[in-house]
Amino acid sequence: QVQLVESGGGLVQAGGSLRLSCAGSGSIFRIKAMGWYRQAPGKQRELVAEIISGGSTNYADSVKDRFTISRDNAKNTVYLQMNSLKPEDTAIYYCTAVSATTAYRYWGQGTQVTVSS
């Protein structure tokens, strides 16, 4: 089992920055990838960014060059640095982790990010 706890969400003006953190606990050493999804009201949940155990990263086109994902393996924590935020970035952001053995995707409880115009 893996437990994920997000922090760092909040309200920010357009053009501002936020940093999300996600601390993992439990069988975290069996994790292949960690990342962030988001879900805006009335929309489907979508991938924002993901980092694989070897260090490679994937980003949604809408956040490339604005968001940066990183991982501290020693602390079992993944971060999402969000710069140049836009109102359309407003959503609940969910941390995820994918098991290296079962491919099961674990989810955190989510953290609200609101960007005002």
Order of alpha helices (4+ residues) and beta strands (2+ residues): beta-beta-beta-beta-beta-beta-beta-beta-beta-beta-beta
